[in-house]
Amino acid sequence: EQAEKFRGRVAEIDGITTFSTDAATLPGFSDLDRTRVTLDVSRTGLTGYEFEKQLAASQVYAEMSTNQHVLLLFTPGTRPEDTNYLLSAIEPAADAGDGSRRTIRLEPPSIPAFRVTPREAYYARKRTIETDRAVGEISAETIAPYPPGSAVVVAGEALDASTIEYLRLVRSSGAVLYGASDPELRRIRIV
């Protein structure tokens, strides 16, 4: 119940939109989990990662964020005063962005070609090189930006320029690169 009331109130904040129960009728939806509220903050001028940091400064901790979304959870224990506090943290966070900068939707690159199996890559001799020199090499790492946590490159796949650029973009936006030996992606392990 608190989540539904919150959806209506947060929709009044400039730059914020959220899925309503109507979204469940759209293609790709089967239903809407009413305990989860996804805020689209792309019109605030902040990324979801930046918005999440703004909330954390007010002691509000999101479940997760992406380049353009922040996910909040409501439980049976969520009280009206909790919802009020959450709204009081969202309003200044939304105002922190300049509103003129739009969040770019990052499309993942095409699936790279396997050059060896993941098993062969796992047991192969490896070396570490500068990422700028890795195009055309075989990755020894499986790297999954979180969120959402889905692998963009798997050990054994050929590294191409679009994959490396995508990983750099999502990392610079605030995602964590799980599986990367260098979290900054300056260097990468290859077979």
PyRosetta script that sets phi, psi and omega in degrees:
from pyrosetta import init, pose_from_sequence

init()
pose = pose_from_sequence("EQAEKFRGRVAEIDGITTFSTDAATLPGFSDLDRTRVTLDVSRTGLTGYEFEKQLAASQVYAEMSTNQHVLLLFTPGTRPEDTNYLLSAIEPAADAGDGSRRTIRLEPPSIPAFRVTPREAYYARKRTIETDRAVGEISAETIAPYPPGSAVVVAGEALDASTIEYLRLVRSSGAVLYGASDPELRRIRIV")
pose.set_psi(1, -43.1)
pose.set_omega(1, 179.5)
pose.set_phi(2, -63.4)
pose.set_psi(2, -36.9)
pose.set_omega(2, -179.9)
pose.set_phi(3, -63.8)
pose.set_psi(3, -41.3)
pose.set_omega(3, 179.8)
pose.set_phi(4, -65.8)
pose.set_psi(4, -42.7)
pose.set_omega(4, 177.0)
pose.set_phi(5, -62.9)
pose.set_psi(5, -41.4)
pose.set_omega(5, 179.4)
pose.set_phi(6, -61.2)
pose.set_psi(6, -44.0)
pose.set_omega(6, 179.2)
pose.set_phi(7, -54.1)
pose.set_psi(7, -44.7)
pose.set_omega(7, 180.0)
pose.set_phi(8, -65.7)
pose.set_psi(8, -40.7)
pose.set_omega(8, -178.0)
pose.set_phi(9, -74.8)
pose.set_psi(9, -37.9)
pose.set_omega(9, -177.6)
pose.set_phi(10, -71.4)
pose.set_psi(10, -25.6)
pose.set_omega(10, 178.5)
pose.set_phi(11, -64.6)
pose.set_psi(11, -18.6)
pose.set_omega(11, 179.0)
pose.set_phi(12, -80.8)
pose.set_psi(12, -11.3)
pose.set_omega(12, -179.1)
pose.set_phi(13, -82.9)
pose.set_psi(13, 128.1)
pose.set_omega(13, -177.4)
pose.set_phi(14, -59.6)
pose.set_psi(14, 129.3)
pose.set_omega(14, 176.9)
pose.set_phi(15, 91.7)
pose.set_psi(15, -6.1)
pose.set_omega(15, -177.1)
pose.set_phi(16, -112.0)
pose.set_psi(16, 132.1)
pose.set_omega(16, 169.2)
pose.set_phi(17, -129.3)
pose.set_psi(17, 163.0)
pose.set_omega(17, 179.6)
pose.set_phi(18, -149.4)
pose.set_psi(18, 159.5)
pose.set_omega(18, 176.0)
pose.set_phi(19, -73.7)
pose.set_psi(19, 137.1)
pose.set_omega(19, 173.5)
pose.set_phi(20, -107.3)
pose.set_psi(20, -179.6)
pose.set_omega(20, 179.4)
pose.set_phi(21, -63.6)
pose.set_psi(21, -20.5)
pose.set_omega(21, 176.5)
pose.set_phi(22, -63.9)
pose.set_psi(22, -25.4)
pose.set_omega(22, -178.3)
pose.set_phi(23, -62.2)
pose.set_psi(23, -27.1)
pose.set_omega(23, -178.5)
pose.set_phi(24, -63.1)
pose.set_psi(24, -15.5)
pose.set_omega(24, 178.8)
pose.set_phi(25, -92.5)
pose.set_psi(25, -5.1)
pose.set_omega(25, -178.6)
pose.set_phi(26, -80.0)
pose.set_psi(26, 155.0)
pose.set_omega(26, 175.7)
pose.set_phi(27, -58.6)
pose.set_psi(27, 138.0)
pose.set_omega(27, -179.3)
pose.set_phi(28, 93.6)
pose.set_psi(28, -11.3)
pose.set_omega(28, 178.0)
pose.set_phi(29, -106.7)
pose.set_psi(29, 140.1)
pose.set_omega(29, 171.2)
pose.set_phi(30, -110.3)
pose.set_psi(30, -27.3)
pose.set_omega(30, 177.0)
pose.set_phi(31, -169.2)
pose.set_psi(31, 174.2)
pose.set_omega(31, 179.5)
pose.set_phi(32, -121.7)
pose.set_psi(32, 123.5)
pose.set_omega(32, 175.3)
pose.set_phi(33, -74.5)
pose.set_psi(33, 108.6)
pose.set_omega(33, -173.8)
pose.set_phi(34, -71.4)
pose.set_psi(34, -10.7)
pose.set_omega(34, 178.2)
pose.set_phi(35, -87.8)
pose.set_psi(35, -6.7)
pose.set_omega(35, 179.6)
pose.set_phi(36, -115.3)
pose.set_psi(36, 131.1)
pose.set_omega(36, 178.7)
pose.set_phi(37, -119.8)
pose.set_psi(37, 118.6)
pose.set_omega(37, 178.4)
pose.set_phi(38, -99.4)
pose.set_psi(38, 119.6)
pose.set_omega(38, 176.5)
pose.set_phi(39, -94.8)
pose.set_psi(39, 129.4)
pose.set_omega(39, 170.4)
pose.set_phi(40, -93.4)
pose.set_psi(40, 111.1)
pose.set_omega(40, -175.6)
pose.set_phi(41, -105.5)
pose.set_psi(41, 12.1)
pose.set_omega(41, -173.6)
pose.set_phi(42, -63.5)
pose.set_psi(42, -20.2)
pose.set_omega(42, 179.6)
pose.set_phi(43, -92.5)
pose.set_psi(43, 2.7)
pose.set_omega(43, 178.0)
pose.set_phi(44, -85.5)
pose.set_psi(44, -17.0)
pose.set_omega(44, -174.2)
pose.set_phi(45, 92.9)
pose.set_psi(45, 1.2)
pose.set_omega(45, 177.1)
pose.set_phi(46, -113.4)
pose.set_psi(46, 152.1)
pose.set_omega(46, 169.4)
pose.set_phi(47, -78.4)
pose.set_psi(47, 166.5)
pose.set_omega(47, 175.1)
pose.set_phi(48, -60.4)
pose.set_psi(48, -35.8)
pose.set_omega(48, 179.2)
pose.set_phi(49, -64.9)
pose.set_psi(49, -44.0)
pose.set_omega(49, 178.9)
pose.set_phi(50, -65.4)
pose.set_psi(50, -41.0)
pose.set_omega(50, 179.5)
pose.set_phi(51, -62.7)
pose.set_psi(51, -42.3)
pose.set_omega(51, 178.9)
pose.set_phi(52, -60.0)
pose.set_psi(52, -39.5)
pose.set_omega(52, 178.0)
pose.set_phi(53, -65.2)
pose.set_psi(53, -37.9)
pose.set_omega(53, 176.7)
pose.set_phi(54, -61.5)
pose.set_psi(54, -42.6)
pose.set_omega(54, 178.5)
pose.set_phi(55, -64.6)
pose.set_psi(55, -41.9)
pose.set_omega(55, -178.7)
pose.set_phi(56, -61.7)
pose.set_psi(56, -31.7)
pose.set_omega(56, 177.2)
pose.set_phi(57, -63.8)
pose.set_psi(57, -21.6)
pose.set_omega(57, 176.4)
pose.set_phi(58, -101.2)
pose.set_psi(58, 16.2)
pose.set_omega(58, 179.5)
pose.set_phi(59, 66.0)
pose.set_psi(59, 31.1)
pose.set_omega(59, 174.8)
pose.set_phi(60, -113.1)
pose.set_psi(60, 123.9)
pose.set_omega(60, -174.5)
pose.set_phi(61, -116.4)
pose.set_psi(61, 115.2)
pose.set_omega(61, 179.8)
pose.set_phi(62, -75.2)
pose.set_psi(62, 157.4)
pose.set_omega(62, 175.0)
pose.set_phi(63, -66.4)
pose.set_psi(63, -44.5)
pose.set_omega(63, 177.2)
pose.set_phi(64, -168.2)
pose.set_psi(64, 168.6)
pose.set_omega(64, 176.2)
pose.set_phi(65, -140.2)
pose.set_psi(65, 160.1)
pose.set_omega(65, 174.9)
pose.set_phi(66, -129.2)
pose.set_psi(66, -169.7)
pose.set_omega(66, -179.2)
pose.set_phi(67, -60.4)
pose.set_psi(67, -32.9)
pose.set_omega(67, -178.2)
pose.set_phi(68, -127.9)
pose.set_psi(68, 0.6)
pose.set_omega(68, -176.6)
pose.set_phi(69, -127.9)
pose.set_psi(69, 156.8)
pose.set_omega(69, 171.2)
pose.set_phi(70, -131.8)
pose.set_psi(70, 130.0)
pose.set_omega(70, -179.1)
pose.set_phi(71, -105.0)
pose.set_psi(71, 127.7)
pose.set_omega(71, 178.5)
pose.set_phi(72, -117.3)
pose.set_psi(72, 145.0)
pose.set_omega(72, 180.0)
pose.set_phi(73, -112.1)
pose.set_psi(73, 140.4)
pose.set_omega(73, 174.1)
pose.set_phi(74, -118.0)
pose.set_psi(74, 143.9)
pose.set_omega(74, -179.8)
pose.set_phi(75, -125.3)
pose.set_psi(75, 171.6)
pose.set_omega(75, 175.3)
pose.set_phi(76, -59.5)
pose.set_psi(76, -21.5)
pose.set_omega(76, 179.9)
pose.set_phi(77, -87.0)
pose.set_psi(77, -1.4)
pose.set_omega(77, 179.2)
pose.set_phi(78, -70.6)
pose.set_psi(78, 121.6)
pose.set_omega(78, -176.5)
pose.set_phi(79, -98.7)
pose.set_psi(79, 162.1)
pose.set_omega(79, 176.8)
pose.set_phi(80, -55.8)
pose.set_psi(80, -38.4)
pose.set_omega(80, 179.4)
pose.set_phi(81, -66.9)
pose.set_psi(81, -29.8)
pose.set_omega(81, 174.4)
pose.set_phi(82, -66.1)
pose.set_psi(82, -42.9)
pose.set_omega(82, 179.3)
pose.set_phi(83, -64.6)
pose.set_psi(83, -41.2)
pose.set_omega(83, 177.4)
pose.set_phi(84, -61.9)
pose.set_psi(84, -43.0)
pose.set_omega(84, 179.0)
pose.set_phi(85, -63.5)
pose.set_psi(85, -42.2)
pose.set_omega(85, 178.4)
pose.set_phi(86, -59.5)
pose.set_psi(86, -46.8)
pose.set_omega(86, 178.0)
pose.set_phi(87, -61.8)
pose.set_psi(87, -37.4)
pose.set_omega(87, 180.0)
pose.set_phi(88, -69.0)
pose.set_psi(88, -21.3)
pose.set_omega(88, 175.3)
pose.set_phi(89, -87.0)
pose.set_psi(89, -31.7)
pose.set_omega(89, -177.8)
pose.set_phi(90, -71.2)
pose.set_psi(90, -39.9)
pose.set_omega(90, -176.9)
pose.set_phi(91, -58.4)
pose.set_psi(91, -50.8)
pose.set_omega(91, 178.4)
pose.set_phi(92, -69.1)
pose.set_psi(92, -29.7)
pose.set_omega(92, 176.9)
pose.set_phi(93, -64.1)
pose.set_psi(93, -42.1)
pose.set_omega(93, 178.7)
pose.set_phi(94, -65.4)
pose.set_psi(94, -35.1)
pose.set_omega(94, 179.3)
pose.set_phi(95, -74.0)
pose.set_psi(95, -17.9)
pose.set_omega(95, -177.8)
pose.set_phi(96, -68.8)
pose.set_psi(96, -25.3)
pose.set_omega(96, 177.2)
pose.set_phi(97, -83.3)
pose.set_psi(97, 159.2)
pose.set_omega(97, -179.2)
pose.set_phi(98, -85.3)
pose.set_psi(98, -9.5)
pose.set_omega(98, 176.1)
pose.set_phi(99, 75.7)
pose.set_psi(99, -20.6)
pose.set_omega(99, -178.9)
pose.set_phi(100, -87.3)
pose.set_psi(100, -25.6)
pose.set_omega(100, 178.0)
pose.set_phi(101, -83.3)
pose.set_psi(101, 123.6)
pose.set_omega(101, 179.0)
pose.set_phi(102, -97.1)
pose.set_psi(102, 139.0)
pose.set_omega(102, 176.8)
pose.set_phi(103, -70.1)
pose.set_psi(103, 131.7)
pose.set_omega(103, 179.9)
pose.set_phi(104, -86.4)
pose.set_psi(104, 131.5)
pose.set_omega(104, 176.0)
pose.set_phi(105, -78.3)
pose.set_psi(105, 122.0)
pose.set_omega(105, -177.5)
pose.set_phi(106, -91.9)
pose.set_psi(106, 115.2)
pose.set_omega(106, 178.3)
pose.set_phi(107, -90.1)
pose.set_psi(107, 129.7)
pose.set_omega(107, 179.4)
pose.set_phi(108, -64.3)
pose.set_psi(108, 151.7)
pose.set_omega(108, 179.5)
pose.set_phi(109, -71.1)
pose.set_psi(109, 169.7)
pose.set_omega(109, 176.6)
pose.set_phi(110, -66.1)
pose.set_psi(110, 160.4)
pose.set_omega(110, -177.2)
pose.set_phi(111, -70.6)
pose.set_psi(111, 124.0)
pose.set_omega(111, -179.9)
pose.set_phi(112, -66.9)
pose.set_psi(112, 158.8)
pose.set_omega(112, 178.9)
pose.set_phi(113, -80.6)
pose.set_psi(113, 139.2)
pose.set_omega(113, 173.9)
pose.set_phi(114, -75.9)
pose.set_psi(114, 131.8)
pose.set_omega(114, 174.9)
pose.set_phi(115, -104.9)
pose.set_psi(115, -30.3)
pose.set_omega(115, 172.3)
pose.set_phi(116, -142.5)
pose.set_psi(116, 162.9)
pose.set_omega(116, 178.8)
pose.set_phi(117, -71.8)
pose.set_psi(117, 157.5)
pose.set_omega(117, 176.1)
pose.set_phi(118, -57.1)
pose.set_psi(118, -36.4)
pose.set_omega(118, 178.3)
pose.set_phi(119, -63.0)
pose.set_psi(119, -45.5)
pose.set_omega(119, 178.3)
pose.set_phi(120, -62.0)
pose.set_psi(120, -40.1)
pose.set_omega(120, 179.3)
pose.set_phi(121, -66.2)
pose.set_psi(121, -37.6)
pose.set_omega(121, -179.6)
pose.set_phi(122, -62.0)
pose.set_psi(122, -43.0)
pose.set_omega(122, -176.1)
pose.set_phi(123, -91.2)
pose.set_psi(123, -6.1)
pose.set_omega(123, -177.8)
pose.set_phi(124, -74.2)
pose.set_psi(124, 161.5)
pose.set_omega(124, 171.0)
pose.set_phi(125, -66.8)
pose.set_psi(125, 139.8)
pose.set_omega(125, -177.1)
pose.set_phi(126, -125.2)
pose.set_psi(126, 158.1)
pose.set_omega(126, 171.5)
pose.set_phi(127, -144.4)
pose.set_psi(127, 161.0)
pose.set_omega(127, -179.1)
pose.set_phi(128, -109.7)
pose.set_psi(128, 132.5)
pose.set_omega(128, 179.1)
pose.set_phi(129, -132.4)
pose.set_psi(129, 167.5)
pose.set_omega(129, 173.9)
pose.set_phi(130, -63.9)
pose.set_psi(130, 135.5)
pose.set_omega(130, -178.3)
pose.set_phi(131, -59.4)
pose.set_psi(131, -33.3)
pose.set_omega(131, 178.7)
pose.set_phi(132, -60.0)
pose.set_psi(132, -22.0)
pose.set_omega(132, -178.9)
pose.set_phi(133, -102.0)
pose.set_psi(133, 7.7)
pose.set_omega(133, -171.1)
pose.set_phi(134, -88.6)
pose.set_psi(134, -8.9)
pose.set_omega(134, -178.8)
pose.set_phi(135, -61.2)
pose.set_psi(135, 128.1)
pose.set_omega(135, -179.1)
pose.set_phi(136, 92.4)
pose.set_psi(136, -11.9)
pose.set_omega(136, 179.5)
pose.set_phi(137, -84.4)
pose.set_psi(137, 167.8)
pose.set_omega(137, 178.1)
pose.set_phi(138, -97.7)
pose.set_psi(138, 124.7)
pose.set_omega(138, -179.0)
pose.set_phi(139, -69.4)
pose.set_psi(139, 137.8)
pose.set_omega(139, 173.0)
pose.set_phi(140, -101.2)
pose.set_psi(140, 1.3)
pose.set_omega(140, -176.5)
pose.set_phi(141, -118.9)
pose.set_psi(141, 148.2)
pose.set_omega(141, 168.1)
pose.set_phi(142, -104.8)
pose.set_psi(142, 118.3)
pose.set_omega(142, -174.4)
pose.set_phi(143, -117.9)
pose.set_psi(143, 125.1)
pose.set_omega(143, -178.3)
pose.set_phi(144, -126.7)
pose.set_psi(144, 109.3)
pose.set_omega(144, 174.5)
pose.set_phi(145, -64.9)
pose.set_psi(145, 134.8)
pose.set_omega(145, 176.8)
pose.set_phi(146, -120.2)
pose.set_psi(146, 134.4)
pose.set_omega(146, -11.0)
pose.set_phi(147, -73.6)
pose.set_psi(147, 160.7)
pose.set_omega(147, 10.5)
pose.set_phi(148, -91.5)
pose.set_psi(148, -10.9)
pose.set_omega(148, 179.5)
pose.set_phi(149, 95.5)
pose.set_psi(149, 15.1)
pose.set_omega(149, 178.6)
pose.set_phi(150, -96.0)
pose.set_psi(150, 131.4)
pose.set_omega(150, -175.9)
pose.set_phi(151, -62.1)
pose.set_psi(151, 134.1)
pose.set_omega(151, 175.8)
pose.set_phi(152, -97.2)
pose.set_psi(152, -32.6)
pose.set_omega(152, 174.3)
pose.set_phi(153, -136.6)
pose.set_psi(153, 138.7)
pose.set_omega(153, -179.0)
pose.set_phi(154, -115.2)
pose.set_psi(154, 143.8)
pose.set_omega(154, 177.4)
pose.set_phi(155, -51.8)
pose.set_psi(155, 129.9)
pose.set_omega(155, -178.3)
pose.set_phi(156, 105.2)
pose.set_psi(156, -13.4)
pose.set_omega(156, 179.7)
pose.set_phi(157, -88.8)
pose.set_psi(157, 152.1)
pose.set_omega(157, 176.5)
pose.set_phi(158, -74.5)
pose.set_psi(158, 136.2)
pose.set_omega(158, 177.3)
pose.set_phi(159, -87.1)
pose.set_psi(159, 129.2)
pose.set_omega(159, 176.4)
pose.set_phi(160, -120.8)
pose.set_psi(160, 167.7)
pose.set_omega(160, -175.4)
pose.set_phi(161, -61.3)
pose.set_psi(161, -38.5)
pose.set_omega(161, -177.4)
pose.set_phi(162, -68.2)
pose.set_psi(162, -35.9)
pose.set_omega(162, 178.3)
pose.set_phi(163, -66.9)
pose.set_psi(163, -45.5)
pose.set_omega(163, 179.8)
pose.set_phi(164, -63.8)
pose.set_psi(164, -43.3)
pose.set_omega(164, 179.3)
pose.set_phi(165, -62.7)
pose.set_psi(165, -42.5)
pose.set_omega(165, 178.5)
pose.set_phi(166, -61.1)
pose.set_psi(166, -46.4)
pose.set_omega(166, 179.5)
pose.set_phi(167, -60.1)
pose.set_psi(167, -40.4)
pose.set_omega(167, 178.1)
pose.set_phi(168, -65.2)
pose.set_psi(168, -41.5)
pose.set_omega(168, -179.4)
pose.set_phi(169, -64.6)
pose.set_psi(169, -46.8)
pose.set_omega(169, -178.6)
pose.set_phi(170, -67.9)
pose.set_psi(170, -34.6)
pose.set_omega(170, 177.3)
pose.set_phi(171, -65.9)
pose.set_psi(171, -44.0)
pose.set_omega(171, 179.9)
pose.set_phi(172, -67.8)
pose.set_psi(172, -22.6)
pose.set_omega(172, 177.1)
pose.set_phi(173, -78.3)
pose.set_psi(173, -17.9)
pose.set_omega(173, 178.2)
pose.set_phi(174, 125.9)
pose.set_psi(174, -3.8)
pose.set_omega(174, 179.8)
pose.set_phi(175, -72.2)
pose.set_psi(175, 155.8)
pose.set_omega(175, 174.8)
pose.set_phi(176, -97.9)
pose.set_psi(176, 135.1)
pose.set_omega(176, -179.9)
pose.set_phi(177, -96.8)
pose.set_psi(177, 90.3)
pose.set_omega(177, 178.9)
pose.set_phi(178, -69.4)
pose.set_psi(178, 135.7)
pose.set_omega(178, 179.1)
pose.set_phi(179, 93.7)
pose.set_psi(179, -13.5)
pose.set_omega(179, 179.5)
pose.set_phi(180, -78.5)
pose.set_psi(180, 129.2)
pose.set_omega(180, 178.7)
pose.set_phi(181, -67.6)
pose.set_psi(181, -26.8)
pose.set_omega(181, 176.0)
pose.set_phi(182, -117.8)
pose.set_psi(182, 105.8)
pose.set_omega(182, -177.3)
pose.set_phi(183, -59.3)
pose.set_psi(183, -22.6)
pose.set_omega(183, 178.4)
pose.set_phi(184, -85.9)
pose.set_psi(184, -10.0)
pose.set_omega(184, 179.8)
pose.set_phi(185, 60.8)
pose.set_psi(185, 31.7)
pose.set_omega(185, 173.3)
pose.set_phi(186, -79.0)
pose.set_psi(186, -29.8)
pose.set_omega(186, -179.7)
pose.set_phi(187, -132.0)
pose.set_psi(187, 157.0)
pose.set_omega(187, -178.9)
pose.set_phi(188, -145.9)
pose.set_psi(188, 147.3)
pose.set_omega(188, 178.2)
pose.set_phi(189, -88.3)
pose.set_psi(189, 135.3)
pose.set_omega(189, -179.8)
pose.set_phi(190, -128.8)
pose.set_psi(190, 164.0)
pose.set_omega(190, 177.7)
pose.set_phi(191, -87.6)
pose.dump_pdb("model.pdb")
